Amino acid sequence: LMVYIIIIVIYVNIYFKLHPKKILKLFTMIHLKKLLVFPL
């Protein structure tokens, strides 16, 4: 689980450096995926 979190953090950091204006879309996609996996 820790390794998975670290990979996500690294990916987010790289993505933010490449596309700082699209970081919001990335978080939105992650949020949508969480909703699909754990629907409330």
CHARMM internal coordinates of N, CA and C (Angstrom, degrees):
IC EDIT
DIST 1 N 1 CA 1.4753
DIST 1 CA 1 C 1.5261
ANGL 1 N 1 CA 1 C 110.13
DIST 1 C 2 N 1.3226
ANGL 1 CA 1 C 2 N 116.31
DIHE 1 N 1 CA 1 C 2 N -42.12
DIST 2 N 2 CA 1.4669
ANGL 1 C 2 N 2 CA 120.34
DIHE 1 CA 1 C 2 N 2 CA 179.20
DIST 2 CA 2 C 1.5238
ANGL 2 N 2 CA 2 C 110.80
DIHE 1 C 2 N 2 CA 2 C -62.65
DIST 2 C 3 N 1.3204
ANGL 2 CA 2 C 3 N 116.43
DIHE 2 N 2 CA 2 C 3 N -41.51
DIST 3 N 3 CA 1.4729
ANGL 2 C 3 N 3 CA 120.32
DIHE 2 CA 2 C 3 N 3 CA -179.93
DIST 3 CA 3 C 1.5182
ANGL 3 N 3 CA 3 C 109.97
DIHE 2 C 3 N 3 CA 3 C -62.70
DIST 3 C 4 N 1.3325
ANGL 3 CA 3 C 4 N 116.14
DIHE 3 N 3 CA 3 C 4 N -40.59
DIST 4 N 4 CA 1.4688
ANGL 3 C 4 N 4 CA 120.73
DIHE 3 CA 3 C 4 N 4 CA -179.87
DIST 4 CA 4 C 1.5246
ANGL 4 N 4 CA 4 C 110.62
DIHE 3 C 4 N 4 CA 4 C -63.04
DIST 4 C 5 N 1.3351
ANGL 4 CA 4 C 5 N 116.07
DIHE 4 N 4 CA 4 C 5 N -41.33
DIST 5 N 5 CA 1.4695
ANGL 4 C 5 N 5 CA 120.38
DIHE 4 CA 4 C 5 N 5 CA 178.79
DIST 5 CA 5 C 1.5259
ANGL 5 N 5 CA 5 C 110.31
DIHE 4 C 5 N 5 CA 5 C -64.94
DIST 5 C 6 N 1.3198
ANGL 5 CA 5 C 6 N 116.74
DIHE 5 N 5 CA 5 C 6 N -43.04
DIST 6 N 6 CA 1.4700
ANGL 5 C 6 N 6 CA 121.01
DIHE 5 CA 5 C 6 N 6 CA 179.90
DIST 6 CA 6 C 1.5265
ANGL 6 N 6 CA 6 C 110.45
DIHE 5 C 6 N 6 CA 6 C -61.39
DIST 6 C 7 N 1.3284
ANGL 6 CA 6 C 7 N 117.07
DIHE 6 N 6 CA 6 C 7 N -42.61
DIST 7 N 7 CA 1.4670
ANGL 6 C 7 N 7 CA 120.78
DIHE 6 CA 6 C 7 N 7 CA 179.31
DIST 7 CA 7 C 1.5209
ANGL 7 N 7 CA 7 C 110.17
DIHE 6 C 7 N 7 CA 7 C -61.72
DIST 7 C 8 N 1.3302
ANGL 7 CA 7 C 8 N 116.86
DIHE 7 N 7 CA 7 C 8 N -41.64
DIST 8 N 8 CA 1.4670
ANGL 7 C 8 N 8 CA 120.55
DIHE 7 CA 7 C 8 N 8 CA 179.38
DIST 8 CA 8 C 1.5247
ANGL 8 N 8 CA 8 C 110.10
DIHE 7 C 8 N 8 CA 8 C -62.96
DIST 8 C 9 N 1.3241
ANGL 8 CA 8 C 9 N 116.50
DIHE 8 N 8 CA 8 C 9 N -44.56
DIST 9 N 9 CA 1.4708
ANGL 8 C 9 N 9 CA 120.71
DIHE 8 CA 8 C 9 N 9 CA -179.59
DIST 9 CA 9 C 1.5264
ANGL 9 N 9 CA 9 C 110.38
DIHE 8 C 9 N 9 CA 9 C -60.45
DIST 9 C 10 N 1.3213
ANGL 9 CA 9 C 10 N 117.12
DIHE 9 N 9 CA 9 C 10 N -45.57
DIST 10 N 10 CA 1.4667
ANGL 9 C 10 N 10 CA 121.19
DIHE 9 CA 9 C 10 N 10 CA 179.53
DIST 10 CA 10 C 1.5246
ANGL 10 N 10 CA 10 C 110.40
DIHE 9 C 10 N 10 CA 10 C -62.55
DIST 10 C 11 N 1.3319
ANGL 10 CA 10 C 11 N 116.51
DIHE 10 N 10 CA 10 C 11 N -43.60
DIST 11 N 11 CA 1.4653
ANGL 10 C 11 N 11 CA 120.75
DIHE 10 CA 10 C 11 N 11 CA -179.38
DIST 11 CA 11 C 1.5230
ANGL 11 N 11 CA 11 C 110.89
DIHE 10 C 11 N 11 CA 11 C -62.79
DIST 11 C 12 N 1.3320
ANGL 11 CA 11 C 12 N 115.74
DIHE 11 N 11 CA 11 C 12 N -42.92
DIST 12 N 12 CA 1.4718
ANGL 11 C 12 N 12 CA 120.04
DIHE 11 CA 11 C 12 N 12 CA 179.47
DIST 12 CA 12 C 1.5290
ANGL 12 N 12 CA 12 C 110.03
DIHE 11 C 12 N 12 CA 12 C -63.25
DIST 12 C 13 N 1.3313
ANGL 12 CA 12 C 13 N 117.06
DIHE 12 N 12 CA 12 C 13 N -41.94
DIST 13 N 13 CA 1.4666
ANGL 12 C 13 N 13 CA 120.50
DIHE 12 CA 12 C 13 N 13 CA 179.57
DIST 13 CA 13 C 1.5235
ANGL 13 N 13 CA 13 C 111.03
DIHE 12 C 13 N 13 CA 13 C -62.14
DIST 13 C 14 N 1.3165
ANGL 13 CA 13 C 14 N 117.14
DIHE 13 N 13 CA 13 C 14 N -44.72
DIST 14 N 14 CA 1.4675
ANGL 13 C 14 N 14 CA 121.06
DIHE 13 CA 13 C 14 N 14 CA 179.39
DIST 14 CA 14 C 1.5191
ANGL 14 N 14 CA 14 C 110.30
DIHE 13 C 14 N 14 CA 14 C -65.41
DIST 14 C 15 N 1.3305
ANGL 14 CA 14 C 15 N 116.01
DIHE 14 N 14 CA 14 C 15 N -44.23
DIST 15 N 15 CA 1.4677
ANGL 14 C 15 N 15 CA 120.38
DIHE 14 CA 14 C 15 N 15 CA -178.67
DIST 15 CA 15 C 1.5255
ANGL 15 N 15 CA 15 C 110.46
DIHE 14 C 15 N 15 CA 15 C -63.16
DIST 15 C 16 N 1.3447
ANGL 15 CA 15 C 16 N 115.96
DIHE 15 N 15 CA 15 C 16 N -39.38
DIST 16 N 16 CA 1.4598
ANGL 15 C 16 N 16 CA 120.11
DIHE 15 CA 15 C 16 N 16 CA -179.52
DIST 16 CA 16 C 1.5277
ANGL 16 N 16 CA 16 C 110.78
DIHE 15 C 16 N 16 CA 16 C -64.93
DIST 16 C 17 N 1.3209
ANGL 16 CA 16 C 17 N 116.76
DIHE 16 N 16 CA 16 C 17 N -37.14
DIST 17 N 17 CA 1.4711
ANGL 16 C 17 N 17 CA 120.53
DIHE 16 CA 16 C 17 N 17 CA 179.15
DIST 17 CA 17 C 1.5265
ANGL 17 N 17 CA 17 C 110.80
DIHE 16 C 17 N 17 CA 17 C -68.97
DIST 17 C 18 N 1.3179
ANGL 17 CA 17 C 18 N 116.75
DIHE 17 N 17 CA 17 C 18 N -35.99
DIST 18 N 18 CA 1.4634
ANGL 17 C 18 N 18 CA 120.30
DIHE 17 CA 17 C 18 N 18 CA -177.77
DIST 18 CA 18 C 1.5268
ANGL 18 N 18 CA 18 C 111.95
DIHE 17 C 18 N 18 CA 18 C -80.77
DIST 18 C 19 N 1.3342
ANGL 18 CA 18 C 19 N 116.17
DIHE 18 N 18 CA 18 C 19 N -40.54
DIST 19 N 19 CA 1.4662
ANGL 18 C 19 N 19 CA 120.06
DIHE 18 CA 18 C 19 N 19 CA -176.50
DIST 19 CA 19 C 1.5275
ANGL 19 N 19 CA 19 C 110.35
DIHE 18 C 19 N 19 CA 19 C -137.71
DIST 19 C 20 N 1.3169
ANGL 19 CA 19 C 20 N 117.66
DIHE 19 N 19 CA 19 C 20 N 74.07
DIST 20 N 20 CA 1.4731
ANGL 19 C 20 N 20 CA 120.47
DIHE 19 CA 19 C 20 N 20 CA -177.29
DIST 20 CA 20 C 1.5218
ANGL 20 N 20 CA 20 C 113.20
DIHE 19 C 20 N 20 CA 20 C -61.04
DIST 20 C 21 N 1.3411
ANGL 20 CA 20 C 21 N 116.57
DIHE 20 N 20 CA 20 C 21 N -27.29
DIST 21 N 21 CA 1.4622
ANGL 20 C 21 N 21 CA 118.96
DIHE 20 CA 20 C 21 N 21 CA -177.89
DIST 21 CA 21 C 1.5258
ANGL 21 N 21 CA 21 C 112.00
DIHE 20 C 21 N 21 CA 21 C -81.12
DIST 21 C 22 N 1.3393
ANGL 21 CA 21 C 22 N 116.06
DIHE 21 N 21 CA 21 C 22 N -13.43
DIST 22 N 22 CA 1.4652
ANGL 21 C 22 N 22 CA 119.41
DIHE 21 CA 21 C 22 N 22 CA -177.07
DIST 22 CA 22 C 1.5243
ANGL 22 N 22 CA 22 C 112.11
DIHE 21 C 22 N 22 CA 22 C -102.94
DIST 22 C 23 N 1.3423
ANGL 22 CA 22 C 23 N 116.14
DIHE 22 N 22 CA 22 C 23 N 4.57
DIST 23 N 23 CA 1.4665
ANGL 22 C 23 N 23 CA 119.52
DIHE 22 CA 22 C 23 N 23 CA -177.51
DIST 23 CA 23 C 1.5219
ANGL 23 N 23 CA 23 C 111.00
DIHE 22 C 23 N 23 CA 23 C -61.91
DIST 23 C 24 N 1.3273
ANGL 23 CA 23 C 24 N 116.72
DIHE 23 N 23 CA 23 C 24 N -33.41
DIST 24 N 24 CA 1.4664
ANGL 23 C 24 N 24 CA 119.61
DIHE 23 CA 23 C 24 N 24 CA 179.67
DIST 24 CA 24 C 1.5220
ANGL 24 N 24 CA 24 C 110.69
DIHE 23 C 24 N 24 CA 24 C -64.43
DIST 24 C 25 N 1.3321
ANGL 24 CA 24 C 25 N 116.23
DIHE 24 N 24 CA 24 C 25 N -38.84
DIST 25 N 25 CA 1.4635
ANGL 24 C 25 N 25 CA 120.39
DIHE 24 CA 24 C 25 N 25 CA 178.56
DIST 25 CA 25 C 1.5231
ANGL 25 N 25 CA 25 C 110.21
DIHE 24 C 25 N 25 CA 25 C -65.17
DIST 25 C 26 N 1.3314
ANGL 25 CA 25 C 26 N 116.20
DIHE 25 N 25 CA 25 C 26 N -36.37
DIST 26 N 26 CA 1.4596
ANGL 25 C 26 N 26 CA 119.78
DIHE 25 CA 25 C 26 N 26 CA 179.58
DIST 26 CA 26 C 1.5228
ANGL 26 N 26 CA 26 C 110.32
DIHE 25 C 26 N 26 CA 26 C -63.21
DIST 26 C 27 N 1.3440
ANGL 26 CA 26 C 27 N 116.06
DIHE 26 N 26 CA 26 C 27 N -46.88
DIST 27 N 27 CA 1.4595
ANGL 26 C 27 N 27 CA 119.51
DIHE 26 CA 26 C 27 N 27 CA 179.43
DIST 27 CA 27 C 1.5227
ANGL 27 N 27 CA 27 C 110.87
DIHE 26 C 27 N 27 CA 27 C -64.51
DIST 27 C 28 N 1.3289
ANGL 27 CA 27 C 28 N 116.16
DIHE 27 N 27 CA 27 C 28 N -35.06
DIST 28 N 28 CA 1.4656
ANGL 27 C 28 N 28 CA 120.08
DIHE 27 CA 27 C 28 N 28 CA 178.50
DIST 28 CA 28 C 1.5220
ANGL 28 N 28 CA 28 C 110.20
DIHE 27 C 28 N 28 CA 28 C -63.98
DIST 28 C 29 N 1.3277
ANGL 28 CA 28 C 29 N 116.56
DIHE 28 N 28 CA 28 C 29 N -42.61
DIST 29 N 29 CA 1.4668
ANGL 28 C 29 N 29 CA 120.46
DIHE 28 CA 28 C 29 N 29 CA 179.45
DIST 29 CA 29 C 1.5236
ANGL 29 N 29 CA 29 C 110.38
DIHE 28 C 29 N 29 CA 29 C -64.28
DIST 29 C 30 N 1.3355
ANGL 29 CA 29 C 30 N 116.40
DIHE 29 N 29 CA 29 C 30 N -41.77
DIST 30 N 30 CA 1.4679
ANGL 29 C 30 N 30 CA 120.18
DIHE 29 CA 29 C 30 N 30 CA 178.77
DIST 30 CA 30 C 1.5244
ANGL 30 N 30 CA 30 C 109.58
DIHE 29 C 30 N 30 CA 30 C -62.55
DIST 30 C 31 N 1.3215
ANGL 30 CA 30 C 31 N 116.54
DIHE 30 N 30 CA 30 C 31 N -41.92
DIST 31 N 31 CA 1.4587
ANGL 30 C 31 N 31 CA 121.08
DIHE 30 CA 30 C 31 N 31 CA -179.68
DIST 31 CA 31 C 1.5237
ANGL 31 N 31 CA 31 C 110.58
DIHE 30 C 31 N 31 CA 31 C -63.71
DIST 31 C 32 N 1.3343
ANGL 31 CA 31 C 32 N 116.41
DIHE 31 N 31 CA 31 C 32 N -42.09
DIST 32 N 32 CA 1.4642
ANGL 31 C 32 N 32 CA 120.56
DIHE 31 CA 31 C 32 N 32 CA 179.41
DIST 32 CA 32 C 1.5275
ANGL 32 N 32 CA 32 C 110.85
DIHE 31 C 32 N 32 CA 32 C -65.06
DIST 32 C 33 N 1.3278
ANGL 32 CA 32 C 33 N 116.33
DIHE 32 N 32 CA 32 C 33 N -38.70
DIST 33 N 33 CA 1.4631
ANGL 32 C 33 N 33 CA 119.92
DIHE 32 CA 32 C 33 N 33 CA 178.98
DIST 33 CA 33 C 1.5254
ANGL 33 N 33 CA 33 C 110.34
DIHE 32 C 33 N 33 CA 33 C -65.13
DIST 33 C 34 N 1.3412
ANGL 33 CA 33 C 34 N 116.52
DIHE 33 N 33 CA 33 C 34 N -38.69
DIST 34 N 34 CA 1.4646
ANGL 33 C 34 N 34 CA 119.82
DIHE 33 CA 33 C 34 N 34 CA 177.89
DIST 34 CA 34 C 1.5214
ANGL 34 N 34 CA 34 C 110.09
DIHE 33 C 34 N 34 CA 34 C -63.87
DIST 34 C 35 N 1.3305
ANGL 34 CA 34 C 35 N 116.49
DIHE 34 N 34 CA 34 C 35 N -38.44
DIST 35 N 35 CA 1.4613
ANGL 34 C 35 N 35 CA 119.87
DIHE 34 CA 34 C 35 N 35 CA 179.65
DIST 35 CA 35 C 1.5240
ANGL 35 N 35 CA 35 C 110.60
DIHE 34 C 35 N 35 CA 35 C -66.44
DIST 35 C 36 N 1.3340
ANGL 35 CA 35 C 36 N 115.86
DIHE 35 N 35 CA 35 C 36 N -35.49
DIST 36 N 36 CA 1.4645
ANGL 35 C 36 N 36 CA 119.39
DIHE 35 CA 35 C 36 N 36 CA 179.68
DIST 36 CA 36 C 1.5276
ANGL 36 N 36 CA 36 C 110.83
DIHE 35 C 36 N 36 CA 36 C -70.48
DIST 36 C 37 N 1.3256
ANGL 36 CA 36 C 37 N 115.36
DIHE 36 N 36 CA 36 C 37 N -37.79
DIST 37 N 37 CA 1.4636
ANGL 36 C 37 N 37 CA 119.58
DIHE 36 CA 36 C 37 N 37 CA -179.31
DIST 37 CA 37 C 1.5283
ANGL 37 N 37 CA 37 C 110.75
DIHE 36 C 37 N 37 CA 37 C -76.90
DIST 37 C 38 N 1.3472
ANGL 37 CA 37 C 38 N 115.90
DIHE 37 N 37 CA 37 C 38 N -41.20
DIST 38 N 38 CA 1.4685
ANGL 37 C 38 N 38 CA 120.36
DIHE 37 CA 37 C 38 N 38 CA -179.21
DIST 38 CA 38 C 1.5225
ANGL 38 N 38 CA 38 C 109.92
DIHE 37 C 38 N 38 CA 38 C -124.17
DIST 38 C 39 N 1.3214
ANGL 38 CA 38 C 39 N 117.00
DIHE 38 N 38 CA 38 C 39 N 75.98
DIST 39 N 39 CA 1.4673
ANGL 38 C 39 N 39 CA 119.60
DIHE 38 CA 38 C 39 N 39 CA -179.73
DIST 39 CA 39 C 1.5240
ANGL 39 N 39 CA 39 C 111.25
DIHE 38 C 39 N 39 CA 39 C -65.31
DIST 39 C 40 N 1.3079
ANGL 39 CA 39 C 40 N 116.44
DIHE 39 N 39 CA 39 C 40 N 139.43
DIST 40 N 40 CA 1.4745
ANGL 39 C 40 N 40 CA 120.54
DIHE 39 CA 39 C 40 N 40 CA -179.26
DIST 40 CA 40 C 1.5214
ANGL 40 N 40 CA 40 C 110.22
DIHE 39 C 40 N 40 CA 40 C -93.69
END
COOR INIT
IC SEED 1 N 1 CA 1 C
IC BUILD
